[in-house]
């Protein structure tokens, strides 16, 4: 299991399908965004042992994202933090609306990645 799938599991999200890459529109470049995501995938950061470090790495990915994907990454990061902050006693049901928002965001990122990124695993979060 790779680091990004561990990140999703560490937050209690289960298996999600996400690959990311970038373009333009007021943000980073496709190359910079894809490179930062690949760097995260190949890094030693582990959300199971360093959730904050993993989230910091995702913030770096977001900073390199094209403008049209920054909102989706912000949604993903916000939900991950919300779930992590809620702790182990939180009910899965209380995040239902957040999971719906995240699903829409992930689909947009996946579609963009499929069209623009090379060299990344096909399903980084699975």
N, C-alpha and C positions, 0 to 999 in steps of 0.2 A: 504494500500500500504506500502511495507516495505522500509527500508532505502536505499537499493541498487537500487531498482526501482526508488526511488526518485532521486538518483544520476544520473541515466541515463536520466530521464526526465528533471532534472535541467540543463543538458547540451544540451537539445533539441534533444536527440537521440530517444525518443519514447521508446516503449517496445522492449527490447532485451532479448534474452534468454542466461543467463550465470549462471553457477554454477562453482565453482572452488575447486580444491583440488590438492594435490601434490604428489611427488615421490622423485626421486633422480636425478642423472645426473648433479652434480656440483651445486646443490642448496639446498634448505631446504627439509624437510621430508614431506611425505604425511600428517602425523598427525599434524605437526606444521602448515602447510599451511591451512589445513581444520579448525584447531582450530582458527587460526587468522581470517579466513573468517567468521566463526560462531561468534567470538567475535565482529566483526564489525556489523554483522547482529543484535546482541543483545545489541549493545551499544546505547548510547544517541546521537551519532553524526548524524546530519541531514544536508545533502547537500543543502537543501533549505535555511538554516540559517547559515551554516558554510561550504562552499564549500572547503575551504583550509583544514579544519579539516577532512573532508571526504576524500580528496585526500591524506592527510597524512596517514590516516588509510589504504587506498588502497596501499600506498607505503609499509606499514608494511606487508600487505598480500603478496605483491610482494617479499619482503625480505625473506619471509618464503617459497616462491615458489620453486618447483624443477627447476633445470636448464633448462629443456626442455619447461617450461611454462613462464619463465621470460620475454622472448621476446614478447609473446602475451600480458602479463600484461603491459609491457612497451608501446606497441602499444595502448592499451586501455587507459592508463593514459595519454599518449601524446595527443591523439585525444580529450579526455575530457577537458584537459587544453587548447588546441587550440580553441575549441568551446567556452569555458568559456571566454577566453581572447578576442575573436572576438566581444563579446557583442551582444546585442539584435538586432542591425541593420544588422547583417551579414545575407547573403543569404544562405539558406539550400544547394543550388546548389554548392557553393564553397567548400563544405565538401564531395562531392560525392565520390571522391577517398579515402578519409579518412574512410568513412563509409564502403567502400568495404574492406579495410585492416582490419578494426575492426571486420567485419562480419567473416572473415577467422579466426582471432584470437579467437573470442568468440566460434566458432565452435570447435576449437581444445581444448580449455579449458573445454567446455561442455562435449566433448567426454571423456576427461581424468577424469573429475569429476564423470561422470556416472560409470566409471570403478573402481574408487578408493575412493570415499568419501561416508561416511554414516553420517546421522544426520543433513544434511543441507536441507533446503527447495528445492524441485525439480527444481523450476525456480525462483531463487533469483532475477533476473532482470525483471521478468514479474509481 
